[in-house]
Amino acid sequence: MRYQFMTAALAVTTALPFAGPAAATDLEVTHWWTSGGEAAAVAEFAKAFDATGNRWVDGAIAGSGGTARPIMISRITGGDPMGATQFNHGRQAEELVEAGLMRDLTDLATRDKWTEIVQPKSLLDGCTLDGKIYCVPVNIHSWQWLWLSNAAFEKAGVPVPKNWNEYVAAAPALEKAGIQPLAVGGQPWQASGAFDVLLTAVGGTDTFLKVYRDKDAEFAAGPEVAKVFKAADDARKMAKNTNVQDWNQATNLVITGKAGGQIMGDWAQGEFQVAGQTAGKDYTCLPGLGLNEVIATGGDAFYFPLLQDAEKSKAQEALAETLLDPKTQVAFNLKKGSLPVRGDVDLEAANDCMKKGLDILAKGSVMPWTDQLLSQDTQKQKEDLFSEFFAKPDMTVEEAQKRFADIVASAD
Amino acid sequence: MSKSERPNQLFRNLNAKVASIPMVLTALVIFVGGSAWTVLYSFTNSKLLPRLNFVGLDQYYRLWSTPRWLISIENLLVYGVLSLVFSLVIGFMLAALLDQKIRFEDTFRTIFLYPFALSFIVTGLVWQWLLNPEFGIQGVVRGLGWESFNFDPLYNSSIVIYGITIAALWQGTGLIMCLMLAGLRGIDEDIWKAARVDGIPMWKTYLFIIIPMMRPVFVTALVIIAAGIVKVYDLVVAQTSGGPGIASEVPAKYVYDYMFFAQNLGQGFAASTMMLLSVLIVIVPWAYLEFGGRKRV
């Protein structure tokens, strides 16, 4: 009996390499897209890649990017690289690239003319190190959105605000109606992200770049940024007593009209969609908080670890081509709720908010985001500061700004 | 019996010594070697990957000027003192009460020990719900009609660490109780009889006779509690993830966050070296007193 089993097992293992077409290569792809909409979106990639005659082996890692990235990194540095992996393009994988662990895609990029098809061009900058291209951007996610519940404002008897200042002015009315004016979840990145959005919206794009790109600590301690901290103080007062942790719980407060609004990236849109709400009717979205309509070119990208296996290396190229394919781009981004990386694709099915985003993109009002400008170390320090600032009402604005300037001074 | 007058000390119990070589090697390479490696790299500016690029004490300067680290240390002290004192006191009280030859002792013992079977993650989640102002204790009491009742430690920066301590005590005192109970059962019945004959009140017997006799049990309990205090991490992650803000951060979480989320190995290593140092500061004098003193006798 056991002998039979062994031979059967042996037969299967020896037969496997010959099964199927000769070109079929398994490629493991790791990512952290595990929520409903995200999983549906990534399935589009898998379908398109399987159609090329290769096989997508899904390596989804549950939890957010924060949980997934250490696992991915330790696999790559530990000598067990996957075929391809998601990162946010920018500086998350910088050291892996420097250590020569990632594949240089420059040849492929030149052949397929990525510099021409990828729009906006700054997206590829996030993938470029020393003039070489190391990743394939697949979508654009921008942080600068304010999501407002129309029902909440109706209940409070005030018109739905058109920008941040009107929103702050409407806060007392919301509060009187028993509605939480602003929802900010307890996860540290939410407070830090909300501040960055205020920095672009209230301070302006130049202020943002001067602080995060030029790392001008003196400027960060100055009056321009003090204005932003004043706005952050308003946000802190409006967000008092939110008492939820996850971003989607906070979004849910807006969906149910328990909170007036939320500063959150365009991934929040998926939640409104799942809840069956219509943009413009049930909720309002204000890009750049209605003050400074720009889109940050953050987002997701795929990196390809350097592999010895020639077959798999070829499959990596096929995957890279698939990811940028116009049809895949449309299918993926519609499900994901993000914007495509090519300007030449048609997103007819996009909803109002996505169309607003596409318009801004078409106008070329884009800017780099913190993922591209700051190291993870600096990001974490920023998160620590702002989660403390939002949770501690007795922390003064001056003290917070001083500590912020210190972080900018030591930023890299 | 044997011809040699003084057998070579090195070859006595040779089998036992050979058998323990793997463990000795593991201890040397993994514990001592790993610690030395960590300390060495804490003086470098390693980011995502370890690199030998020395920057002196920079990582330590940064560490001790980081508010989050200082809050972590403060929290550890509060948590440590409270859980040490209350684990021992409550554990001993429960054991002493159970030792009064009460009925259903087994049942009570099981009830008290049961939380220990749960991991810190589960404990943390359970207490997150219990301490949730809307669904937990506060909600229930308000539902009974006491509208102004306020008990939401997990959402109040200044008392959040006590909320975590409560959960830790709930989970850990059962084990301490069992240890104490075993210790109490090890005390000779005659000592109780003698104390009773002399007319010593019960509390005095416990305080001046029984507890000093139970010293080894207390030392064991102390080591177990102390080790649990320094490495507390999962409880905080499950209950508050360090919140609100950074009010319930602990050193172990700082180490993890900076090593893996912030991709700054140097900073994480510096923090873990400080943790090692704090353990050594506690352990070394104690070990010296405990083991060094005995040789002189």
Interface residues (C-beta under 8 A of the other chain):
Chain A: G66 R69 P70 I73 T77 Q92 E94 E95 L96 A99 G186 Q187 P188 N243 Q245 S375 Q376 D377 Q379 K380 Q381 D384 S387 E388 F389 F390 A391 K392 R403 S410
Chain B: K47 L48 L49 R62 T66 P67 R68 P133 E134 Y155 S157 S241 G242 G243 P244 G245 I246 A247 D257 Y258 F260 F261 A262 Q263 N264 Q267
